[in-house]
Amino acid sequence: MVEAAQDDCKANPKLFERLLEDAEKPLYPDCKNFTKLSALVKLYNLKGRYGWSDKSFSELLSLLGDMLPVNNELPLSMYEAKKTLNALGMEYEKIHACPNDCILFRNELKDASSCPTCGASRWKVNRRGSKKSKGVPAKVMWYFPPIPRFKRMFQSSKIAKDLIWHAEGGEFDGKMRHPSDSPSWKVIDHRWPDFAAEPRNLRLAISADGINPHSSLSSRYSCWPVVMITYNLPPWLCMKRKFMMLSLLISGPQQPGNDIDIYLAPLIEDLKTLWEIGVEAYDAYQREVFTLRAVLLWTINDFPAYGNLSGCTVKGYFACPICGPETYSHRKTKDGLNSRLDLMDMGLRCELAPRFESNRTYLPPACYTLSRKEKKVFCQTLAELKVPEGYCSNFRNLVSMEDLKLYGLKSHDYHTLMQQLLPVALRSLLPKHVRHAIARLSLFFNALCKKVVDVSTLDKLQNELVVTLCLLEKYFPPSFFDIMIHLTVHLVREVRLCGPVYFRWMYPFERFMKVLKGYVRNRNHPEGCIVECYIAEEAIEFCTEYLSNVDAIGVPSSTNVDHKVGAPIPGGHITEVDCNLLLQAHHYVLENTTIIQPYIEEHMKWLKLNNPRQSKRQKWLQEEHMRTFTHWLRKKVEVAIADKEPISETLRWMAHGPTHYVAKYHGYVINGCQYNTKDRDELRVTQNSGVSIVATTMQISSAKDKNPVFGELCFYGIITEIWDLDYTMFRIPVFKCNWVDNKSGIKVDEFGLTLVDFTKMAHKSDPFILASQAKQVFYVQDQLDPRWSVVLSTPERDFSFSAKDSDDFRIILLNTILSLLITTQKVLFDSL
């Protein structure tokens, strides 16, 4: 860590010498576990992860100093801690700007005292405009040079390895999972092969938006951070806070607007240097010096900021930058009387014309208007909704049954409502043709926002959207079709060119900007607080890479844990279980273990050889295999061990079977999701007990069918128990579930929604699945028939998987990891 920081301290060698001393000095005499620097880094890491204030951290340091032995080296205040960590932080530049956003006082203008364009003073003046305070700039921009920060990324061997992840993947299979699969990435590789030849060259994107650092709606203060991300990283890392690089911070109180290009000048110069010339950097993973280059792929922002960055107008008659003068949607959104008067002027839908009676105006209800009874049903559906943890906000707190309105929804809640919940909440409401059009629009967004994009379906998706918008035009007034509705026409094009949507939406950046707002301690100098806290966090993140047992600040803990093994929720108990149930669970584990597959094939051949008359009856073979395989495998392995044949320890313990005493839990976290038993869910406001699995199963046409066929089916169920099978040397978690009957308990409606009936259960002789196989779903009671429930799937969580995992480790997983990518809910546009 200290050696990696040496290059950053060349300008101040004394600072590096002091850092070296702190890295070697014990925290207190005879302390073997901590040095002064390592103890401070771990404490500051906790401060950054949990948002402690500077004052609380200073008091904690003071208290710990009193608890530690005499003559300890722990700093006693936040100020001393910052001085110690100062050598590890990266530099930043404080650049003065014209208060009217005309110029930056840099290069040839660095000594100017007024703006040559507008004549405004560089320094602050009093309200009368007479006295100038020289030395106090009127407006400031903080610039964080990206080049040294990119070079520091490669000084960590782990990050340097992650930065070439995109070049180590397999061949393109027609599905886009990362921007490296997109045409935009491949065009750069084709046009500039010398750039593509070096996989360490960076592909970047920048995002800019205004924030109110005072967290008060009454304040109109707006400062603008410009954030940069690196797409070389794998999908589960590149959009995380740790790898979001703050490159500019433009001070308020006024936003820069269309003059933001003035502030972007230093960043553009560095990016041009990285593209045209490159800089020398040391790769700690490959242990060599190379020339680092970079290219900016695109910008990420909301629509108004898009207009500022691109220089295009985003309102009026030319609001769409792509369509330009052909933009059809140029009116402001109007509702009520004005919208109906527009219809009268256009000669459309005369039945909706307003009626003026007795000094009152009556607006006839349109086909999309909800009655009070329908509003109550809609709100009741959302109020009773129970979703998995982390899926969205608790709608029970957002629905007012008195006003029949929704309050306090966040942008992600609107996204979830539009993508999945709206068709469910409207199942029994509105005329069928209107409900049909709205459901099509929701299905479009649901398909568009998938983490895995099938390129072959995009043309069909675009065609279906055009039909959907035409249907909406038949029922909704022209004023509904503002620029935001118009822009949906271009969304498929964006996905086709740039890859999955979630790599380019604003949610990660909005979360990061919320973190920046939390840095503000002094309301008089919000930008200065943000800068100092960000620099300190940069230093801690750098140190975290070299310390063990320390989680990174900018990567959620759910991403740090091993998704494939998982962890139970505390509070389990050990009990002896029924022998038949234990045998069912053990048999299912064997059937879904990679190293057992050769023995399964051998046992089937043995059954056919010893039972020639029954060998053609697949149903009999399958039942006999399930009945005898466990005992046969155990004897087979015992004989092999006696003959001193090479048998792995894993296979030995698997064949021996689990103990009769099983640890049972109420919850389990795996694959980034938390699963609970049904009993636990009944006491909570969330629903985490719903699961689905796609499995290859024997399909029988009738009771007399002697030759069934095998095919893939999707099963839906509810977790009743969570077992942790003990194989002495390792444990394997399994879920015991109640499964819905696939023949009579599952149906698909005309809108493509899957419904299940929990009064019709089946598969009681095969209730277990591996925890790693489960895909989380949740159920919403149907408005039309309370016996049925609508199945909704949750988005795939960030999940890292290495193709180099050994077979001995894969036994704890599932038979094939690809089943996790199967989407059980299909968008059945054809049925619509």
C-alpha positions in Angstrom: 0.0 0.0 0.0 2.8 2.4 1.0 4.8 1.6 -2.1 1.8 2.2 -4.3 1.3 5.6 -2.7 4.9 6.6 -3.3 4.3 7.9 -6.8 1.6 10.2 -5.5 4.0 11.7 -2.9 7.0 12.6 -5.2 6.2 16.3 -4.9 6.4 16.1 -1.1 8.9 13.5 0.0 8.6 14.4 3.7 5.0 13.5 3.6 5.8 10.1 2.3 8.4 9.6 5.0 5.8 10.4 7.6 3.4 7.9 6.0 6.1 5.3 6.0 6.7 5.8 9.7 2.9 5.6 10.5 2.7 2.4 8.5 5.4 0.7 10.6 4.7 2.3 14.0 2.7 0.0 16.4 -0.6 1.3 17.6 0.7 1.0 21.2 3.9 -0.6 22.6 4.0 -4.4 21.9 0.9 -4.2 19.7 1.2 -6.9 17.0 -2.1 -6.7 15.1 -2.4 -3.0 14.3 -0.1 -0.1 13.2 -1.1 3.5 13.6 -2.0 3.7 9.9 -3.9 0.4 9.6 -6.0 1.1 12.8 -6.9 4.6 11.5 -7.8 3.2 8.0 -10.2 0.6 9.4 -11.9 3.1 11.7 -12.3 5.6 8.9 -13.6 2.8 6.7 -16.4 2.3 9.2 -17.1 6.1 9.3 -17.5 6.2 5.5 -19.7 3.0 5.3 -22.1 4.1 8.0 -22.1 7.9 7.5 -20.7 9.0 10.8 -20.4 12.7 11.3 -17.0 14.3 11.9 -17.9 15.3 15.4 -19.0 11.8 16.4 -15.8 10.3 14.8 -13.7 12.8 16.8 -15.4 11.8 20.1 -14.9 8.1 19.2 -11.2 8.6 18.6 -10.9 10.4 21.9 -12.8 7.6 23.7 -10.7 4.9 22.1 -7.5 6.8 23.0 -8.5 6.7 26.7 -9.3 2.9 26.4 -6.0 2.0 24.8 -2.8 1.6 26.8 -0.8 4.7 27.6 1.5 6.1 24.9 -0.8 4.8 22.1 -0.5 6.5 18.7 -4.2 6.8 17.8 -5.1 10.3 16.6 -7.4 12.1 19.1 -9.5 14.1 16.6 -10.8 14.2 13.1 -8.3 16.9 12.2 -5.3 14.8 13.2 -6.7 11.8 11.4 -7.0 13.8 8.2 -3.4 15.0 8.5 -2.3 11.4 8.8 -4.2 10.3 5.8 -3.3 13.3 3.7 -0.5 11.5 2.0 -2.9 8.9 0.6 -5.4 11.3 -0.9 -5.4 12.4 -4.5 -5.0 16.0 -5.5 -7.7 18.4 -6.8 -7.6 21.8 -8.4 -9.6 24.8 -7.3 -10.4 26.8 -10.4 -12.0 30.2 -10.3 -14.9 31.0 -12.7 -16.8 34.0 -13.9 -20.0 34.4 -11.9 -21.9 34.7 -15.2 -20.4 31.4 -16.5 -18.4 33.1 -19.3 -14.8 31.8 -18.6 -12.6 29.9 -16.3 -9.6 31.8 -14.8 -7.0 29.4 -16.0 -4.1 29.2 -18.5 -3.6 32.7 -20.0 -6.4 34.1 -17.8 -5.2 32.8 -14.5 -4.0 36.2 -13.3 -7.0 38.2 -14.6 -9.1 40.0 -12.0 -12.2 40.4 -14.1 -14.0 38.6 -16.9 -12.9 39.8 -20.4 -16.3 38.8 -21.8 -18.8 40.5 -19.4 -16.5 42.5 -17.2 -17.7 40.8 -13.9 -15.3 40.8 -11.1 -13.4 37.6 -10.3 -13.7 38.4 -6.6 -16.8 38.7 -4.3 -18.3 42.1 -3.9 -20.7 43.4 -1.2 -24.3 44.1 -1.9 -23.6 47.7 -2.9 -21.0 46.5 -5.4 -18.3 48.8 -4.2 -15.9 46.8 -2.0 -14.1 43.9 -3.5 -12.8 41.1 -1.3 -9.6 40.0 -3.1 -8.8 36.4 -2.4 -12.4 35.3 -2.1 -13.6 34.1 -5.5 -17.1 34.8 -6.7 -17.5 31.3 -8.1 -15.4 28.2 -8.0 -15.1 24.9 -9.8 -13.3 22.0 -8.1 -11.5 19.7 -10.7 -10.4 16.2 -9.8 -7.8 15.2 -12.5 -8.8 11.8 -13.8 -5.4 10.7 -15.2 -3.7 10.0 -11.8 -6.9 8.4 -10.6 -6.9 6.0 -13.5 -3.3 5.2 -12.9 -4.0 4.4 -9.2 -6.8 2.0 -10.3 -4.1 -0.2 -12.0 -1.9 -0.1 -8.9 -4.2 -2.6 -7.3 -3.7 -6.0 -8.8 -7.3 -7.0 -8.1 -8.8 -4.0 -9.8 -6.3 -4.2 -12.6 -7.5 -7.8 -13.2 -11.2 -6.7 -13.2 -10.4 -3.9 -15.7 -9.7 -6.5 -18.4 -12.7 -8.6 -17.6 -14.4 -7.6 -20.8 -11.7 -9.1 -22.9 -11.8 -12.5 -21.2 -15.4 -13.3 -21.9 -16.7 -15.9 -24.4 -18.0 -15.4 -27.9 -21.1 -13.3 -28.5 -24.2 -15.5 -28.4 -26.7 -13.0 -29.7 -27.5 -11.6 -26.3 -26.2 -8.4 -24.7 -25.2 -8.5 -21.0 -22.6 -5.7 -20.9 -21.7 -2.7 -23.1 -18.8 -4.7 -24.5 -21.5 -6.8 -26.4 -23.0 -3.6 -28.0 -22.4 -2.3 -31.5 -21.0 1.0 -30.1 -18.2 -0.9 -28.4 -17.5 -3.0 -31.5 -17.5 0.0 -33.8 -14.6 1.5 -31.8 -12.8 -1.8 -32.0 -13.3 -1.9 -35.8 -12.3 1.7 -36.6 -9.4 1.9 -34.2 -7.8 -1.6 -34.0 -4.7 -0.2 -32.3 -6.9 1.0 -29.4 -8.8 -2.3 -29.3 -5.6 -4.3 -29.2 -4.9 -3.1 -25.6 -7.7 -4.5 -23.4 -6.6 -2.2 -20.6 -7.6 0.9 -22.5 -10.6 2.4 -20.8 -14.2 2.9 -22.1 -15.9 5.8 -20.1 -19.2 7.5 -19.6 -19.9 10.7 -17.7 -23.1 11.8 -15.9 -24.0 15.3 -14.8 -27.0 16.6 -12.9 -27.8 19.3 -10.3 -28.3 18.6 -6.6 -29.5 20.7 -3.7 -26.9 20.2 -1.0 -29.1 21.8 1.7 -31.7 19.0 1.5 -34.4 21.6 1.8 -37.2 22.0 -0.7 -37.4 25.7 0.1 -33.8 26.3 -1.2 -33.2 26.7 -4.9 -29.4 26.3 -4.5 -28.0 24.0 -7.2 -24.4 22.7 -7.5 -23.5 20.3 -10.3 -21.3 17.2 -9.8 -19.9 15.5 -13.0 -19.3 11.8 -12.4 -17.3 9.4 -14.5 -17.6 5.6 -14.7 -15.5 2.9 -16.3 -17.2 0.2 -18.4 -14.2 -2.1 -18.5 -15.3 -3.6 -15.2 -17.7 -6.5 -14.9 -21.5 -5.9 -14.6 -21.6 -6.4 -10.9 -19.0 -3.6 -10.2 -19.0 -1.0 -12.9 -22.0 0.9 -11.7 -21.1 0.7 -8.0 -20.2 3.8 -5.9 -16.6 2.6 -5.4 -15.9 3.0 -9.1 -17.8 6.3 -9.6 -15.2 9.0 -10.1 -16.1 12.6 -9.2 -14.4 14.6 -11.9 -16.0 18.1 -11.5 -17.9 19.9 -8.9 -19.5 23.2 -10.1 -20.5 25.5 -7.3 -23.9 27.1 -7.0 -26.2 28.8 -6.2 -27.1 29.0 -9.9 -26.9 26.0 -12.3 -24.5 26.5 -15.3 -27.2 25.6 -17.8 -26.1 25.6 -21.4 -22.7 27.1 -20.4 -21.6 23.9 -18.8 -19.2 23.4 -21.7 -17.0 26.2 -20.1 -16.6 24.0 -17.0 -16.0 20.8 -18.9 -12.9 22.3 -20.7 -10.3 20.9 -18.3 -11.9 17.4 -18.4 -12.1 17.5 -22.2 -8.4 18.3 -22.4 -7.4 15.4 -20.2 -9.7 13.0 -22.2 -8.2 14.2 -25.4 -4.7 13.5 -24.0 -5.8 10.0 -23.0 -7.3 9.4 -26.5 -4.6 10.9 -28.7 -1.4 10.3 -26.8 -2.0 8.2 -23.7 0.0 8.1 -20.5 2.3 5.6 -18.9 0.8 3.5 -16.1 2.0 0.5 -14.1 -0.2 -2.6 -14.1 0.2 -4.4 -10.8 -1.6 -7.5 -12.1 0.6 -8.1 -15.1 3.6 -6.3 -13.5 4.5 -4.1 -16.4 4.4 -0.5 -17.6 2.0 0.2 -20.5 0.5 3.2 -22.3 -3.0 3.8 -21.0 -5.6 5.4 -23.3 -9.3 6.0 -22.9 -12.4 6.9 -25.0 -15.7 8.5 -23.9 -18.6 6.4 -25.1 -21.6 8.5 -24.1 -23.2 10.7 -21.4 -25.8 9.7 -18.9 -28.3 12.2 -17.6 -32.0 13.2 -17.4 -33.6 14.9 -20.4 -33.1 18.6 -19.3 -29.4 17.9 -18.6 -29.2 16.1 -21.9 -30.1 19.4 -23.6 -27.4 21.3 -21.6 -24.7 18.8 -22.4 -25.6 18.3 -26.1 -26.5 21.9 -26.9 -29.8 20.8 -28.4 -33.2 22.2 -27.5 -35.4 19.8 -25.5 -38.7 21.7 -25.5 -41.0 23.4 -27.9 -41.4 22.4 -31.5 -38.0 20.7 -31.8 -37.9 19.0 -28.4 -36.7 15.6 -29.7 -33.0 15.9 -30.7 -33.3 12.8 -33.0 -36.5 13.8 -34.9 -35.8 17.5 -34.9 -38.3 19.4 -37.0 -40.4 16.2 -37.4 -41.1 16.1 -33.7 -44.8 15.6 -33.4 -45.2 16.1 -29.6 -44.6 19.8 -28.9 -47.5 20.8 -26.6 -47.4 21.0 -22.8 -49.4 18.5 -20.9 -52.9 19.7 -20.2 -55.8 18.1 -18.4 -59.3 18.8 -17.5 -61.2 21.6 -19.3 -58.4 22.8 -21.5 -57.8 19.3 -22.9 -61.5 18.9 -23.7 -61.5 22.2 -25.4 -58.6 21.1 -27.6 -60.7 18.1 -28.6 -63.5 20.4 -29.7 -61.2 22.5 -31.8 -59.8 19.4 -33.5 -63.3 17.9 -34.0 -62.5 14.7 -32.2 -64.6 12.7 -29.7 -67.6 14.9 -29.5 -69.0 12.8 -26.6 -66.3 14.2 -24.4 -67.0 17.8 -25.1 -67.6 19.9 -21.9 -71.2 20.8 -21.1 -72.0 24.3 -19.6 -75.1 24.0 -17.5 -76.4 26.4 -14.8 -73.1 28.3 -14.5 -71.3 25.0 -14.0 -69.1 23.0 -16.3 -69.6 19.2 -16.6 -66.9 17.0 -18.1 -68.2 13.6 -19.3 -66.1 10.7 -18.0 -63.6 9.3 -20.6 -62.9 5.6 -21.1 -59.8 5.9 -19.0 -61.5 7.6 -16.1 -61.7 5.6 -12.9 -64.8 5.8 -10.8 -64.5 6.2 -7.0 -65.2 2.5 -6.6 -62.5 1.6 -9.1 -60.1 3.9 -7.4 -60.7 2.2 -4.1 -60.0 -1.2 -5.7 -56.8 0.1 -7.3 -55.5 1.6 -4.0 -56.6 -1.4 -2.0 -54.6 -3.7 -4.3 -51.5 -1.6 -3.8 -52.0 -1.2 0.0 -52.3 -5.0 0.5 -49.2 -5.6 -1.7 -46.3 -7.5 -0.1 -43.1 -7.6 -2.2 -39.6 -9.0 -1.6 -37.2 -7.0 0.5 -35.5 -4.3 -1.5 -37.9 -4.6 -4.5 -39.6 -1.2 -3.9 -41.0 0.9 -1.1 -43.8 -0.4 1.1 -46.9 0.8 -0.8 -49.0 0.6 2.4 -47.2 3.7 3.6 -47.7 5.5 0.2 -51.5 4.9 -0.3 -54.1 7.1 1.2 -57.4 5.2 1.4 -59.2 8.4 2.5 -58.1 10.5 -0.5 -57.6 7.5 -2.8 -54.3 8.9 -3.9 -50.6 7.9 -3.9 -48.1 10.1 -1.9 -44.4 10.2 -1.6 -43.4 7.8 -4.4 -39.7 7.8 -5.4 -38.6 7.5 -9.0 -37.8 3.8 -8.6 -41.3 3.2 -7.2 -42.8 4.8 -10.3 -40.6 2.6 -12.4 -41.7 -0.5 -10.6 -45.3 0.5 -10.8 -45.1 1.2 -14.5 -43.1 -1.9 -15.3 -44.9 -4.6 -13.3 -47.5 -3.5 -10.9 -49.9 -1.4 -13.1 -51.3 -4.3 -15.1 -52.0 -6.2 -11.9 -53.7 -3.3 -10.2 -55.9 -2.7 -13.2 -56.9 -6.3 -13.9 -60.6 -5.8 -13.1 -60.7 -2.0 -13.8 -61.4 0.1 -17.0 -62.8 -1.2 -20.2 -60.9 -4.1 -21.7 -59.5 -2.2 -24.7 -58.0 0.6 -22.5 -56.6 -2.0 -20.0 -55.2 -3.8 -23.0 -53.3 -0.8 -24.2 -51.9 0.1 -20.8 -50.8 -3.5 -20.2 -48.9 -3.5 -23.5 -47.0 -0.4 -22.5 -46.0 -2.0 -19.2 -44.9 -5.2 -20.9 -42.8 -3.1 -23.2 -40.9 -1.5 -20.3 -40.6 -4.9 -18.6 -39.0 -6.4 -21.6 -36.8 -3.4 -22.4 -35.3 -3.3 -18.9 -34.1 -6.9 -18.7 -30.5 -7.4 -17.7 -30.0 -9.8 -20.6 -31.1 -8.4 -24.0 -31.9 -10.8 -26.9 -31.0 -8.8 -30.0 -33.3 -10.9 -32.2 -36.4 -9.7 -30.3 -35.7 -6.0 -30.6 -37.3 -5.5 -34.0 -40.5 -7.2 -32.7 -40.4 -5.1 -29.6 -40.1 -1.9 -31.6 -43.1 -2.9 -33.8 -45.2 -3.8 -30.8 -44.4 -0.4 -29.3 -45.6 1.4 -32.4 -48.9 -0.5 -32.2 -49.2 0.3 -28.5 -48.8 4.0 -29.0 -51.4 3.9 -31.8 -53.8 2.2 -29.4 -53.1 4.8 -26.7 -53.9 7.5 -29.2 -57.3 6.0 -29.7 -58.3 6.4 -26.1 -56.2 9.3 -24.6 -56.4 13.0 -25.5 -53.6 14.5 -27.7 -52.3 16.5 -24.7 -51.3 13.2 -23.1 -48.6 12.7 -25.8 -46.0 15.1 -24.6 -42.2 14.7 -25.4 -41.7 12.0 -22.7 -44.3 9.8 -24.4 -42.7 10.5 -27.8 -39.2 9.5 -26.6 -40.3 5.9 -26.0 -40.1 5.5 -29.7 -36.3 5.8 -29.5 -35.7 3.6 -26.5 -35.3 0.3 -28.5 -32.7 2.1 -30.7 -30.7 3.1 -27.6 -30.7 -0.5 -26.4 -29.7 -1.8 -29.8 -26.7 0.5 -30.0 -25.5 0.7 -26.4 -26.6 -2.5 -24.6 -28.8 -3.2 -21.5 -30.6 -0.2 -20.1 -29.4 -0.5 -16.5 -25.9 0.5 -17.5 -27.2 3.9 -18.6 -30.0 4.9 -16.3 -29.7 7.5 -13.6 -30.5 5.4 -10.5 -26.8 4.7 -9.5 -25.9 8.3 -10.0 -28.8 9.6 -8.0 -27.8 7.3 -5.1 -24.2 8.6 -5.4 -25.4 12.2 -5.4 -27.4 11.5 -2.2 -24.1 10.3 -0.7 -22.5 13.6 -1.8 -25.3 15.6 -0.1 -24.7 13.6 3.1 -21.1 14.9 3.2 -22.3 18.5 3.8 -21.6 19.5 7.4 -21.2 23.2 7.0 -24.2 24.8 5.2 -22.2 27.9 4.4 -19.6 25.9 2.4 -21.4 22.9 1.0 -19.1 22.3 -1.9 -16.0 22.4 0.3 -17.5 19.8 2.6 -18.2 17.5 -0.4 -14.7 17.9 -1.8 -12.9 17.2 1.5 -15.0 14.2 2.4 -14.7 12.7 -1.1 -10.9 13.1 -1.0 -10.8 11.3 2.3 -13.0 8.5 1.1 -10.7 8.1 -2.0 -7.8 7.5 0.4 -9.7 5.0 2.4 -10.9 3.1 -0.6 -7.3 2.9 -1.8 -6.1 1.5 1.5 -9.0 -1.0 1.7 -7.6 -2.9 -1.3 -4.5 -3.8 0.8 -6.2 -4.7 4.1 -7.9 -8.0 4.9 -11.3 -8.4 6.6 -12.3 -4.9 5.5 -15.3 -4.3 3.2 -15.1 -1.6 0.6 -17.1 1.5 1.3 -18.5 1.8 -2.3 -19.5 -1.8 -2.8 -22.6 -3.1 -1.0 -22.1 -5.9 1.4 -24.4 -8.1 -0.6 -21.9 -7.9 -3.5 -19.0 -8.8 -1.2 -20.5 -12.0 0.2 -20.1 -15.2 -1.8 -23.5 -15.4 -3.5 -23.0 -19.0 -4.5 -22.7 -20.4 -1.0 -25.0 -18.0 0.8 -25.6 -17.6 4.6 -28.5 -18.5 6.9 -30.3 -15.9 8.9 -29.4 -16.3 12.6 -32.0 -18.0 14.8 -32.0 -21.6 13.5 -32.4 -24.8 15.5 -31.2 -28.4 15.0 -33.7 -31.2 15.0 -34.1 -34.8 13.9 -36.1 -35.1 10.7 -38.2 -37.9 9.1 -36.1 -40.5 7.4 -38.2 -40.5 4.2 -38.0 -36.7 3.9 -34.3 -36.8 4.5 -33.9 -39.4 1.8 -35.9 -37.3 -0.7 -33.7 -34.3 0.1 -30.5 -36.3 -0.3 -31.6 -37.9 -3.5 -32.4 -34.5 -5.0 -28.9 -33.2 -4.0 -27.3 -36.2 -5.7 -29.4 -35.7 -8.9 -28.2 -32.1 -9.2 -24.5 -32.6 -8.4 -22.0 -32.5 -11.3 -19.6 -35.2 -10.0 -22.5 -37.6 -9.5 -23.8 -37.5 -13.1 -21.5 -40.3 -14.4 -22.8 -42.6 -11.6 -26.4 -41.7 -12.5 -25.8 -42.8 -16.1 -24.0 -45.9 -14.9 -26.9 -46.8 -12.6 -29.5 -46.4 -15.4 -27.4 -48.7 -17.6 -27.2 -51.2 -14.8 -31.0 -51.1 -14.3 -31.6 -51.7 -18.1 -29.1 -54.6 -18.1 -30.5 -56.3 -15.1 -34.2 -55.7 -16.1 -34.4 -56.3 -19.9 -38.2 -56.6 -19.9 -38.6 -53.2 -18.2 -35.8 -51.4 -20.0 -38.1 -49.7 -22.5 -40.5 -48.4 -19.9 -39.1 -45.0 -19.0 -41.6 -44.5 -16.1 -40.6 -47.7 -14.4 -36.9 -47.0 -14.9 -37.2 -43.5 -13.4 -39.2 -44.8 -10.4 -36.7 -47.7 -9.8 -33.8 -45.3 -10.1 -35.2 -43.0 -7.5 -35.9 -45.9 -5.1 -32.5 -47.6 -5.4 -29.9 -45.1 -6.5 -28.9 -43.8 -3.1 -28.2 -47.2 -1.6 -26.5 -48.3 -4.9 -24.1 -45.3 -4.9 -23.1 -45.8 -1.3 -22.2 -49.5 -1.9 -20.4 -48.5 -5.1 -18.2 -45.9 -3.4 -17.5 -48.3 -0.5 -16.2 -50.9 -2.8 -14.1 -48.4 -4.7 -12.5 -47.2 -1.4 -11.8 -50.8 -0.4 -10.1 -51.4 -3.7 -8.1 -48.2 -3.1 -9.5 -46.5 -6.2 -9.1 -42.7 -6.4 -12.2 -41.2 -4.9 -12.5 -37.6 -4.0 -13.4 -36.6 -0.4 -16.4 -34.8 -1.7 -17.8 -37.8 -3.5 -17.0 -40.0 -0.4 -19.1 -37.8 1.9 -21.9 -37.3 -0.6 -22.3 -41.0 -1.1 -22.3 -41.5 2.7 -25.2 -39.2 3.0 -26.2 -36.4 5.5 -26.7 -36.8 9.2 -30.2 -37.3 10.6 -30.0 -34.1 12.5 -30.7 -31.1 10.3 -30.3 -27.4 11.0 -33.5 -25.5 10.2 -33.7 -21.8 9.6 -36.4 -19.2 9.0 -34.4 -17.4 6.3 -31.5 -17.7 3.9 -29.6 -15.2 1.8 -28.2 -16.5 -1.5 -27.7 -15.2 -5.1 -28.3 -11.7 -3.7 -31.8 -12.5 -2.5 -33.2 -13.2 0.9 -35.6 -16.1 1.2 -37.9 -16.7 4.1 -40.3 -19.4 5.1 -44.0 -18.8 4.8 -44.4 -18.7 8.6 -41.9 -15.9 8.8 -43.5 -14.0 6.0 -46.8 -13.9 7.7 -45.3 -11.8 10.5 -43.6 -9.3 8.1 -44.6 -6.6 5.6 -42.4 -8.2 2.9 -42.9 -11.4 0.9 -39.8 -13.5 0.5 -41.2 -17.0 0.4 -42.2 -17.3 -3.2 -39.9 -19.3 -5.5 -39.9 -20.7 -9.0 -37.6 -23.2 -10.8 -37.2 -24.3 -14.4 -36.5 -28.1 -14.3 -36.3 -31.0 -16.7 -39.1 -33.4 -15.6 -40.9 -36.5 -16.8 -44.2 -35.5 -18.5 -47.0 -38.1 -18.6 -50.0 -37.7 -20.8 -52.2 -40.1 -18.8 -52.1 -42.7 -16.0 -51.6 -45.5 -18.6 -48.7 -43.7 -20.3 -45.7 -46.1 -20.1 -43.3 -44.0 -22.2 -43.3 -40.4 -20.9 -41.2 -37.8 -22.4 -38.8 -35.4 -20.7 -39.1 -31.6 -21.0 -38.5 -28.4 -19.2 -41.3 -27.0 -17.0 -41.6 -24.0 -14.7 -42.7 -24.8 -11.2 -44.1 -22.2 -8.7 -44.2 -22.7 -5.0 -43.9 -21.4 -1.4 -41.0 -22.2 1.0 -42.2 -24.0 4.1 -38.9 -25.1 5.6 -35.2 -24.3 5.0 -32.8 -27.1 5.7 -29.0 -27.1 5.9 -28.0 -30.6 5.2 -24.8 -31.7 7.1 -22.4 -33.8 5.1 -19.8 -33.7 7.9 -17.2 -31.9 5.8 -19.6 -29.4 4.2 -23.2 -28.2 4.2 -25.7 -27.9 1.4 -28.9 -25.7 1.9 -32.1 -26.9 0.4 -35.7 -25.4 0.4 -38.7 -27.6 1.2 -41.6 -26.1 -0.7 -45.3 -26.6 -1.5 -45.6 -26.7 -5.3 -48.6 -25.7 -7.4 -50.0 -28.4 -9.7 -48.8 -27.6 -13.2 -51.8 -29.1 -14.9 -54.7 -27.5 -13.1 -53.1 -24.9 -10.9 -51.3 -22.7 -13.4 -52.7 -20.6 -16.3 -51.6 -17.7 -18.5 -54.1 -14.9 -19.1 -54.6 -12.8 -22.3 -52.1 -10.2 -21.2 -49.3 -12.7 -20.6 -49.5 -12.8 -16.8 -49.0 -16.1 -15.1 -51.6 -17.0 -12.4 -51.4 -19.8 -9.8 -54.0 -21.5 -7.6 -52.6 -22.5 -4.2 -55.6 -24.7 -3.5 -54.3 -27.1 -6.1 -50.9 -28.5 -4.9 -48.9 -31.4 -6.3 -45.4 -32.9 -6.3 -45.6 -33.8 -2.6 -43.1 -36.7 -3.1 -40.5 -34.3 -4.5 -40.7 -31.1 -2.4 -37.0 -30.1 -2.3 -34.8 -27.8 -4.4 -31.3 -26.6 -3.9 -31.2 -23.1 -2.5 -28.9 -22.0 -5.3 -31.5 -23.1 -7.9 -34.3 -20.9 -6.5 -35.5 -17.9 -8.5 -37.4 -15.4 -6.4 -41.0 -14.5 -7.3 -43.9 -13.0 -5.4 -47.6 -13.4 -5.6 -50.4 -10.8 -5.8 -54.0 -11.8 -5.2 -56.1 -11.6 -8.3 -58.9 -9.0 -8.3 -61.1 -11.1 -10.5 -60.9 -14.4 -8.6 -59.4 -14.4 -5.0 -58.5 -18.1 -5.4 -55.8 -17.2 -8.0 -52.7 -15.1 -7.5 -50.6 -13.3 -10.2 -46.9 -14.3 -10.4 -44.4 -11.5 -10.6 -40.7 -12.0 -10.9 -38.0 -9.9 -9.3 -35.1 -8.4 -11.3 -31.9 -10.4 -11.4 -29.5 -9.2 -8.7 -25.8 -8.6 -9.3 -24.2 -12.0 -9.4 -20.6 -12.9 -10.1 -19.6 -16.3 -11.3 -16.3 -17.7 -12.4 -16.2 -20.4 -15.1 -13.0 -21.7 -13.5 -14.8 -23.0 -10.4 -13.9 -26.6 -9.6 -16.3 -29.5 -9.8 -15.9 -30.1 -6.1 -17.2 -26.6 -5.4 -20.0 -26.7 -7.9 -21.7 -29.5 -6.0 -22.9 -26.9 -3.6 -24.4 -24.9 -6.4 -26.8 -26.1 -9.0 -26.5 -28.4 -12.0 -26.1 -25.6 -14.4 -25.7 -21.9 -13.6 -27.5 -21.0 -16.9 -30.9 -21.8 -15.4 -30.5 -18.6 -13.3 -30.8 -16.6 -16.5 -34.1 -18.2 -17.6 -36.9 -15.7 -17.3 -40.1 -17.4 -16.2 -42.4 -14.5 -17.1 -42.5 -14.1 -20.9 -43.9 -11.2 -22.7 -46.7 -12.8 -24.8 -47.3 -10.0 -27.2 -48.7 -12.5 -29.7 -51.6 -13.3 -27.3 -52.4 -9.6 -27.1 
